[in-house]
Amino acid sequence: MSVTEIAPSVDREALLPGAQFIDAYCVPIGSRALDARQAATRMIEHGPGWIDALMRLRNLVVTPFGLKTPAPGGSAAGDRIGVFPVLDEAPHRIVAGFDDHHLDFRVVIDVEDGPAERRVVATTLVLTHNWLGRTYLATIMPFHRLVVRAMLQQLAR
């Protein structure tokens, strides 16, 4: 099953007012029974191993700049999915993310029923606050696209 970049359909201003960056990717999941928390957990906590290695490298690089390096933890570690605090949840949508001094970040996982089959949509929103946030976003953007696609492909398997 292939991952497709799509036009974001979330309400940007409701989720992260002023967000300068937004993208969305989707993957069909057939008729599988899956809610948003299950989809997000499978994507974030059970993604490809190289993503965990990339996140460890990211944490080493950003620590000297004072950026947040979330402590690892699974869904059992409070109301989190992986390292991301859950901010809002419904059966078909979960919103996770955090705010930092350089940028605010949201990931929205939607499970949608389509005419032919169900799909999972991952939408990312970012609001940068300063030059460090803009530099960080520009630096991670190529990795972001690879990571989101890989997580959705893993979910579809």
C-alpha positions as CSV (number, residue, x, y, z in Angstrom):
1,M,0.0,0.0,0.0
2,S,1.4,3.3,-0.9
3,V,1.6,6.5,1.1
4,T,0.3,9.6,-0.6
5,E,0.9,13.3,0.2
6,I,-2.5,15.0,0.3
7,A,-3.8,18.5,0.9
8,P,-4.3,19.0,4.7
9,S,-8.0,19.0,5.7
10,V,-7.7,19.9,9.3
11,D,-8.6,23.3,10.8
12,R,-5.2,24.9,11.2
13,E,-6.4,27.7,13.4
14,A,-8.2,25.5,15.8
15,L,-5.3,23.1,16.2
16,L,-2.3,25.4,16.2
17,P,-3.2,29.1,15.5
18,G,-0.7,30.8,13.3
19,A,1.1,27.6,12.2
20,Q,3.4,28.4,9.3
21,F,3.9,24.8,8.2
22,I,1.4,22.0,7.6
23,D,1.5,18.8,5.6
24,A,-0.5,15.6,5.4
25,Y,0.0,12.1,4.2
26,C,-2.4,9.2,4.0
27,V,-2.3,5.4,3.6
28,P,-5.3,3.0,2.9
29,I,-5.9,0.4,5.6
30,G,-8.7,-1.6,3.9
31,S,-11.5,-2.5,6.2
32,R,-9.3,-3.0,9.3
33,A,-10.9,-2.0,12.6
34,L,-8.5,0.6,14.0
35,D,-9.2,3.7,16.0
36,A,-7.0,6.8,16.1
37,R,-5.1,5.8,19.3
38,Q,-4.3,2.4,18.0
39,A,-3.1,3.9,14.7
40,A,-1.0,6.5,16.4
41,T,0.5,4.0,18.9
42,R,1.4,1.6,16.1
43,M,3.0,4.4,14.0
44,I,4.9,6.1,16.8
45,E,5.8,3.4,19.2
46,H,6.2,0.5,16.7
47,G,7.8,2.3,13.8
48,P,10.9,1.2,12.0
49,G,14.0,1.0,14.2
50,W,16.0,3.5,12.2
51,I,13.6,6.2,13.3
52,D,14.5,5.5,17.0
53,A,18.2,5.9,16.1
54,L,17.5,9.1,14.2
55,M,15.6,10.5,17.3
56,R,18.5,9.6,19.6
57,L,20.8,11.5,17.3
58,R,18.5,14.4,17.1
59,N,18.4,14.5,20.9
60,L,22.2,14.6,21.2
61,V,22.5,17.4,18.6
62,V,19.8,19.7,20.0
63,T,20.6,19.3,23.8
64,P,23.3,22.1,23.7
65,F,20.7,24.5,22.2
66,G,18.3,23.9,25.1
67,L,15.6,22.2,23.0
68,K,13.3,19.7,24.6
69,T,14.4,16.1,24.4
70,P,11.4,14.2,25.6
71,A,12.0,11.2,27.8
72,P,11.1,7.9,26.1
73,G,7.9,6.3,27.3
74,G,5.1,4.4,25.8
75,S,1.3,4.8,26.1
76,A,1.5,3.5,29.6
77,A,3.7,6.5,30.6
78,G,0.8,8.9,31.3
79,D,-1.3,10.3,28.6
80,R,1.3,10.0,25.9
81,I,2.0,8.2,22.7
82,G,5.7,7.5,22.5
83,V,7.4,10.8,23.5
84,F,4.4,13.0,22.5
85,P,1.8,14.2,25.1
86,V,-1.8,13.6,23.9
87,L,-3.6,17.0,23.7
88,D,-7.0,15.9,22.4
89,E,-8.6,12.5,21.6
90,A,-11.7,11.1,20.0
91,P,-12.2,7.7,18.4
92,H,-11.3,8.9,14.9
93,R,-8.8,11.6,15.8
94,I,-5.9,12.0,18.2
95,V,-3.9,15.2,18.5
96,A,-0.4,15.0,20.1
97,G,2.5,17.4,20.4
98,F,4.2,20.0,22.6
99,D,5.2,23.6,22.8
100,D,8.8,24.7,23.2
101,H,10.6,28.1,23.1
102,H,11.7,27.6,19.5
103,L,8.5,26.1,18.0
104,D,5.2,24.4,18.7
105,F,4.4,21.1,17.1
106,R,1.2,19.1,16.6
107,V,0.7,15.7,14.9
108,V,-2.9,14.8,14.1
109,I,-3.8,11.1,13.3
110,D,-7.2,10.7,11.7
111,V,-8.9,7.4,10.8
112,E,-11.3,8.1,8.0
113,D,-14.0,6.0,6.4
114,G,-13.9,6.4,2.6
115,P,-16.2,5.2,-0.1
116,A,-14.0,2.2,-1.0
117,E,-11.9,1.7,2.1
118,R,-10.6,3.2,5.3
119,R,-7.5,5.3,5.5
120,V,-5.2,6.8,8.1
121,V,-4.1,10.5,7.6
122,A,-1.2,11.9,9.5
123,T,-1.1,15.7,9.5
124,T,1.8,17.8,11.0
125,L,1.6,21.4,12.0
126,V,4.4,23.6,13.2
127,L,4.5,27.2,14.5
128,T,8.0,28.6,14.7
129,H,8.8,31.3,17.3
130,N,12.3,32.5,16.3
131,W,15.4,31.9,14.1
132,L,16.2,28.7,16.0
133,G,12.8,27.3,15.2
134,R,13.0,28.2,11.6
135,T,16.5,26.7,11.3
136,Y,15.4,23.5,13.1
137,L,12.4,23.1,10.8
138,A,14.4,23.6,7.7
139,T,17.0,21.1,8.9
140,I,14.6,18.3,9.8
141,M,12.2,18.7,6.9
142,P,13.8,16.1,4.6
143,F,13.8,13.6,7.5
144,H,10.3,14.5,8.5
145,R,9.0,13.4,5.1
146,L,10.9,10.1,5.3
147,V,9.8,9.4,8.8
148,V,6.1,10.1,8.3
149,R,6.0,8.0,5.1
150,A,7.8,5.1,6.9
151,M,5.5,5.2,9.9
152,L,2.4,5.1,7.6
153,Q,3.9,2.3,5.5
154,Q,4.6,0.3,8.7
155,L,1.0,0.8,9.8
156,A,-0.4,-0.4,6.5
157,R,1.5,-3.7,6.7
